[in-house]
């Protein structure tokens, strides 16, 4: 049986979309008529992301972390309940919240029914099921314990989503504070200060240097602020376009790693991501060399990624994982010591899982530290700006009072 997407009208004239399994499009139309639906269009669900023109449901978009975790958890439960994989896929498709996900699962099920294994069937949708996911599923299938592996994958996906949300929420307040501060300063310089200092300008007295500087800055913001904003936006888009070149991108990432606080945060983020990915892969039975290659792809910084690729090559040649990672100079000593302990004791997968938790905790502590430093910095900055504006306004008033006295 194959999966078919349909567009039909219900008795009230409303359009209905969905996915049905049948032997042919003709059978789908008959099923729709049995449901009191008038079929408008019936077409086979694409079995590959890049095959054919776009239909009603775009299967080329990836799955969100929450959708992927929920789907994986459902499959794990069904497989551990001794349900065949094709029946588990069908049940998960019936529970899918969107026709796009439903069509994707039924397309995967169709390939499984053709005799393909689950990992190769998932490979037809790489944006929805990344290489890490497919390699872990393949290892579980080959070892004969797909259910526990899917359970680990669900835990891993949920943990990654929670870590990402925790960091985003931690950075949200400082970002709002910074934007609000910049808007307030821009409003003061562009609209409030010119009206206040116009009195002093009309008086004809010699203004203090601080007041003259504030007036010049206010005029610049009022007349050229839009140009500065366009230049900033243009610079951002230009940098993004320039970073398409891998050489420039690697140099930019090397520069970011040298920044005092931001560099530490980026290195901690990639180390935590690398450790957690390598842990789930090795715990699921993926060979270490292959796991290193996959884990390197989840690292966002090109410098660290290149070092991990070199480390994977050294391990492939028979070297120790600890020495290969230590030679890169990108990983913290505690992480290296724990990996070395795992290699000596033969429990590398467990030590990788432990060091992944440690790296996640260390990342959370560094984010909390940066947020804690940023908040008082912005308060001091705003206080200094307000103080300068007040002094620039009060100094001419005091000078005017002295002249009158």
C-alpha positions as CSV (number, residue, x, y, z in Angstrom):
1,X,0.0,0.0,0.0
2,X,1.0,3.6,-0.7
3,X,0.2,6.9,0.9
4,X,-1.9,9.4,-1.0
5,X,-2.6,13.1,-0.3
6,X,-6.1,14.3,-1.1
7,X,-8.1,17.5,-1.3
8,X,-11.9,17.0,-1.0
9,X,-15.1,18.9,-0.2
10,X,-17.3,17.9,2.7
11,X,-21.2,18.1,2.5
12,X,-21.0,21.8,3.6
13,X,-18.6,22.8,0.8
14,X,-15.5,23.1,3.0
15,X,-12.2,21.9,1.8
16,X,-10.6,18.9,3.6
17,X,-7.0,17.9,3.3
18,X,-5.4,14.6,4.5
19,X,-3.5,11.5,3.8
20,X,-4.9,8.0,3.2
21,X,-3.3,4.6,2.5
22,X,-4.6,2.6,-0.4
23,X,-3.5,0.5,-3.3
24,X,-4.4,3.1,-5.9
25,X,-5.7,6.7,-6.3
26,X,-9.0,5.2,-7.5
27,X,-9.4,3.4,-4.2
28,X,-8.7,6.6,-2.3
29,X,-11.5,8.4,-4.3
30,X,-13.9,5.6,-3.4
31,X,-12.9,5.8,0.3
32,X,-13.5,9.5,0.2
33,X,-17.0,9.0,-1.4
34,X,-17.8,6.5,1.3
35,X,-17.0,9.2,3.9
36,X,-19.4,11.6,2.1
37,X,-16.5,13.7,0.7
38,X,-16.2,14.8,-2.9
39,X,-12.6,14.3,-4.1
40,X,-11.0,17.2,-5.9
41,X,-7.4,16.0,-6.2
42,X,-5.6,12.8,-5.2
43,X,-1.9,12.3,-5.6
44,X,0.7,10.0,-4.3
45,X,2.8,11.2,-1.4
46,X,6.3,11.9,-2.5
47,X,8.8,9.4,-1.1
48,X,11.7,11.7,-1.4
49,X,12.2,15.4,-0.4
50,X,13.5,16.5,-3.8
51,X,11.3,14.5,-6.1
52,X,8.5,16.1,-8.1
53,X,6.9,19.4,-7.8
54,X,5.6,20.8,-4.6
55,X,2.2,19.5,-3.6
56,X,-0.3,20.4,-0.9
57,X,2.1,19.3,1.9
58,X,5.7,20.2,1.8
59,X,7.7,17.4,3.2
60,X,11.1,19.1,2.7
61,X,10.8,21.2,5.9
62,X,12.4,19.7,9.0
63,X,10.6,18.7,12.1
64,X,10.7,20.8,15.2
65,X,12.5,19.4,18.2
66,X,9.3,19.0,20.1
67,X,7.6,17.2,17.2
68,X,10.7,14.9,16.7
69,X,10.9,14.1,20.4
70,X,7.1,13.3,20.6
71,X,7.3,11.1,17.4
72,X,10.4,9.3,18.7
73,X,8.8,8.7,22.1
74,X,5.7,7.2,20.4
75,X,7.7,4.9,18.2
76,X,9.8,3.8,21.1
77,X,6.7,2.9,23.1
78,X,5.1,1.0,20.3
79,X,8.3,-0.9,19.3
80,X,8.9,-1.8,22.9
81,X,5.4,-3.2,23.0
82,X,6.5,-5.7,20.4
83,X,4.6,-4.0,17.6
84,X,6.1,-4.4,14.1
85,X,7.8,-1.3,12.9
86,X,5.4,-0.8,10.0
87,X,2.4,-1.0,12.4
88,X,4.2,1.4,14.8
89,X,4.7,3.9,12.0
90,X,1.1,3.6,11.0
91,X,-0.1,4.2,14.6
92,X,2.3,7.2,14.9
93,X,1.0,8.6,11.6
94,X,-2.6,8.3,12.9
95,X,-1.5,10.3,16.0
96,X,0.3,13.0,14.0
97,X,-0.9,16.6,14.6
98,X,-0.3,17.8,11.0
99,X,-1.0,16.2,7.6
100,X,2.6,17.0,6.6
101,X,4.0,14.8,9.4
102,X,1.4,12.2,8.7
103,X,2.3,12.0,5.0
104,X,6.0,11.8,5.9
105,X,5.5,8.8,8.2
106,X,3.3,7.0,5.8
107,X,5.9,7.5,3.1
108,X,8.5,6.0,5.4
109,X,6.1,3.1,6.2
110,X,5.7,2.5,2.4
111,X,9.5,2.1,2.0
112,X,9.6,-0.2,5.0
113,X,6.9,-2.4,3.5
114,X,9.0,-2.6,0.3
115,X,11.7,-4.3,2.4
116,X,14.0,-1.4,3.4
117,X,15.1,-1.0,7.0
118,X,13.9,2.0,9.0
119,X,17.2,3.9,8.9
120,X,17.4,3.9,5.1
121,X,13.7,4.8,4.9
122,X,14.3,7.8,7.1
123,X,17.2,8.8,4.9
124,X,14.7,9.9,2.3
125,X,13.9,12.9,4.5
126,X,17.2,14.2,5.8
127,X,15.9,17.6,6.8
128,X,13.4,16.0,9.2
129,X,15.7,13.1,10.4
130,X,19.3,14.3,10.6
131,X,22.3,12.0,10.2
132,X,22.7,11.7,14.0
133,X,19.1,10.4,14.2
134,X,19.5,8.0,11.3
135,X,22.9,6.6,12.5
136,X,21.5,5.9,15.9
137,X,18.4,4.2,14.5
138,X,20.7,2.1,12.2
139,X,22.8,1.0,15.2
140,X,19.8,0.1,17.2
141,X,18.4,-2.0,14.3
142,X,21.7,-3.8,13.7
143,X,22.0,-4.6,17.4
144,X,18.4,-5.7,17.7
145,X,17.4,-3.2,20.4
146,X,15.6,-0.5,18.5
147,X,13.1,0.3,21.3
148,X,15.7,1.4,23.9
149,X,17.7,3.3,21.3
150,X,14.6,5.2,20.3
151,X,13.9,5.9,24.0
152,X,17.4,7.4,24.3
153,X,16.9,9.4,21.2
154,X,13.7,10.9,22.6
155,X,15.5,11.8,25.9
156,X,18.3,13.3,23.9
157,X,16.0,15.4,21.7
158,X,14.0,16.7,24.7
159,X,17.2,17.5,26.6
160,X,18.6,19.5,23.7
161,X,15.3,21.4,23.3
162,X,15.2,22.2,27.0
163,X,18.8,23.4,27.0
164,X,18.1,25.6,24.0
165,X,15.0,27.1,25.6
166,X,16.8,27.7,28.9
167,X,19.6,29.6,27.1
168,X,17.1,31.6,25.0
169,X,15.0,32.5,28.1
170,X,18.2,33.6,30.0
171,X,19.3,35.9,27.2
172,X,15.8,37.3,26.5
173,X,15.7,39.8,29.4
174,X,19.2,41.3,28.7
175,X,18.3,41.6,25.0
176,X,15.0,43.4,25.9
177,X,16.9,45.6,28.4
178,X,19.5,46.6,25.8
179,X,17.0,47.4,23.1
180,X,14.9,49.4,25.5
181,X,18.0,51.3,26.6
182,X,19.0,52.1,23.1
183,X,15.5,53.3,22.2
184,X,15.3,55.5,25.2
185,X,18.7,57.1,24.6
186,X,17.8,57.6,20.9
187,X,14.5,59.2,21.9
188,X,16.2,61.5,24.4
189,X,18.9,62.6,21.9
190,X,16.5,63.0,19.0
191,X,13.5,64.7,20.5
192,X,13.9,65.7,24.1
193,X,17.4,67.3,24.2
194,X,16.9,69.6,21.1
195,X,13.8,71.2,22.7
196,X,15.5,71.8,26.0
197,X,18.8,73.2,24.7
198,X,17.1,75.5,22.2
199,X,16.6,78.0,25.1
200,X,20.3,78.2,25.7
201,X,21.1,78.5,22.0
202,X,18.7,81.5,21.7
203,X,20.2,83.2,24.7
204,X,23.4,83.7,22.8
205,X,25.7,82.7,25.7
206,X,28.8,80.6,25.3
207,X,27.8,77.0,26.1
208,X,30.0,74.5,27.9
209,X,31.9,72.0,25.8
210,X,29.8,69.1,27.2
211,X,26.6,70.9,26.2
212,X,27.9,71.7,22.7
213,X,28.9,68.0,22.3
214,X,25.5,66.8,23.4
215,X,23.9,69.2,20.9
216,X,26.1,68.0,18.1
217,X,25.3,64.4,19.0
218,X,21.6,65.1,19.2
219,X,21.7,66.8,15.8
220,X,23.5,63.8,14.4
221,X,21.0,61.3,15.8
222,X,18.0,63.4,14.6
223,X,19.3,64.0,11.0
224,X,21.5,60.9,10.4
225,X,20.1,58.3,12.7
226,X,18.2,56.6,9.9
227,X,21.5,56.4,7.9
228,X,23.3,54.8,10.8
229,X,20.6,52.3,11.2
230,X,20.7,51.4,7.5
231,X,24.5,51.1,7.7
232,X,24.2,48.7,10.7
233,X,21.7,46.6,8.9
234,X,23.7,46.7,5.7
235,X,26.8,45.7,7.6
236,X,25.0,42.8,9.1
237,X,23.7,41.5,5.8
238,X,27.1,42.1,4.2
239,X,28.8,40.1,6.9
240,X,26.3,37.3,6.5
241,X,26.9,37.2,2.8
242,X,30.7,37.3,3.2
243,X,30.6,34.4,5.7
244,X,29.4,32.1,2.9
245,X,33.0,31.8,2.0
246,X,34.4,29.0,4.2
247,X,37.9,30.6,4.6
248,X,36.4,33.9,5.8
249,X,33.9,32.0,8.0
250,X,36.7,30.0,9.7
251,X,38.7,33.2,10.3
252,X,35.6,34.9,11.8
253,X,35.0,31.9,14.0
254,X,38.6,32.0,15.2
255,X,38.2,35.7,16.0
256,X,35.0,34.9,18.0
257,X,36.8,32.3,20.1
258,X,39.4,34.9,21.1
259,X,36.8,37.2,22.6
260,X,37.0,37.4,26.4
261,X,33.5,36.3,27.5
262,X,31.7,35.5,24.2
263,X,34.5,33.1,23.2
264,X,34.2,31.1,26.4
265,X,30.4,30.8,25.9
266,X,30.7,29.7,22.3
267,X,33.4,27.1,23.2
268,X,31.3,25.8,26.1
269,X,28.2,25.6,23.9
270,X,30.0,23.5,21.2
271,X,31.7,21.3,23.8
272,X,28.4,20.5,25.4
273,X,26.8,19.8,22.1
274,X,29.7,17.6,21.0
275,X,29.7,15.6,24.3
276,X,26.0,15.0,24.3
277,X,25.9,13.9,20.7
278,X,28.9,11.6,21.0
279,X,27.4,10.1,24.2
280,X,24.1,9.2,22.5
281,X,25.9,7.7,19.5
282,X,28.3,5.6,21.4
283,X,25.7,4.5,23.9
284,X,23.5,3.3,21.0
285,X,26.3,1.2,19.5
286,X,27.6,3.5,16.7
287,X,31.3,2.9,16.1
288,X,33.5,5.6,17.7
289,X,35.1,6.8,14.4
290,X,31.7,7.1,12.7
291,X,30.3,8.8,15.9
292,X,33.1,11.4,15.8
293,X,32.4,12.2,12.2
294,X,28.7,12.7,13.0
295,X,29.3,14.6,16.2
296,X,31.6,17.0,14.3
297,X,28.7,18.1,12.2
298,X,26.7,19.4,15.1
299,X,29.5,21.8,16.1
300,X,28.7,25.3,14.8
301,X,32.2,26.8,15.2
302,X,34.3,25.9,12.1
303,X,37.6,26.0,14.0
304,X,36.5,23.4,16.6
305,X,34.7,21.4,13.9
306,X,38.0,21.1,11.9
307,X,39.9,20.0,15.1
308,X,37.3,17.3,15.7
309,X,37.6,16.0,12.2
310,X,41.4,15.8,12.6
311,X,40.9,14.0,15.9
312,X,38.6,11.5,14.2
313,X,41.3,10.8,11.7
314,X,43.8,10.2,14.4
315,X,41.4,7.7,16.1
316,X,40.8,6.0,12.8
317,X,44.6,5.5,12.6
318,X,44.6,3.8,16.0
319,X,45.2,6.7,18.3
320,X,43.6,7.4,21.7
321,X,40.4,9.6,21.7
322,X,41.7,11.5,24.8
323,X,45.1,12.4,23.1
324,X,43.4,13.3,19.9
325,X,41.0,15.7,21.6
326,X,43.7,17.0,23.9
327,X,45.9,17.9,20.9
328,X,43.2,20.1,19.5
329,X,43.4,22.4,22.5
330,X,39.6,23.1,22.3
331,X,38.2,21.0,25.1
332,X,38.3,21.6,28.9
333,X,40.7,19.4,31.0
334,X,37.9,18.0,33.1
335,X,36.2,16.6,30.0
336,X,39.4,15.1,28.8
337,X,40.1,13.5,32.2
338,X,36.7,11.9,32.2
339,X,37.0,10.6,28.7
340,X,40.5,9.1,29.6
341,X,38.9,7.4,32.6
342,X,36.2,5.9,30.4
343,X,38.8,4.6,27.9
344,X,40.9,3.0,30.6
345,X,37.9,1.4,32.3
346,X,36.1,0.3,29.1
347,X,33.1,2.4,30.0
348,X,33.5,5.2,27.5
349,X,29.8,5.5,26.7
350,X,28.9,6.1,30.4
351,X,31.7,8.6,31.0
352,X,30.7,10.4,27.8
353,X,27.1,10.7,29.2
354,X,28.5,12.0,32.5
355,X,30.8,14.5,30.9
356,X,27.9,15.6,28.7
357,X,25.8,16.4,31.8
358,X,28.8,18.3,33.3
359,X,29.3,20.3,30.1
360,X,25.6,21.2,30.1
361,X,25.8,22.4,33.7
362,X,29.0,24.3,33.0
363,X,27.3,26.0,30.0
364,X,24.3,26.9,32.2
365,X,26.6,28.4,34.8
366,X,28.5,30.5,32.2
367,X,25.2,31.8,30.7
368,X,24.0,32.8,34.2
369,X,27.3,34.5,34.8
370,X,27.1,36.5,31.6
371,X,23.5,37.5,32.3
372,X,24.4,38.5,35.8
373,X,27.2,40.7,34.5
374,X,25.2,42.2,31.7
375,X,22.3,43.5,33.8
376,X,24.4,45.8,36.1
377,X,26.5,46.9,33.1
378,X,23.3,48.1,31.3
379,X,22.1,49.8,34.4
380,X,25.5,51.6,34.9
381,X,25.4,52.5,31.2
382,X,22.0,54.0,31.4
383,X,22.9,55.9,34.6
384,X,26.0,57.3,32.9
385,X,24.0,58.4,29.8
386,X,21.3,60.1,32.0
387,X,24.0,61.8,34.1
388,X,25.8,63.2,31.0
389,X,22.5,64.5,29.6
390,X,21.5,66.1,33.0
391,X,25.0,67.7,33.4
392,X,24.9,69.0,29.8
393,X,21.5,70.7,30.6
394,X,22.3,71.9,34.1
395,X,25.7,73.5,33.4
396,X,24.3,76.2,31.1
397,X,21.5,76.9,33.7
398,X,24.1,77.4,36.4
399,X,26.1,79.7,34.2
400,X,23.0,81.7,33.4
401,X,22.1,82.1,37.0
402,X,25.7,83.3,37.8
403,X,25.4,85.9,35.0
404,X,22.0,87.2,36.3
405,X,23.4,87.3,39.9
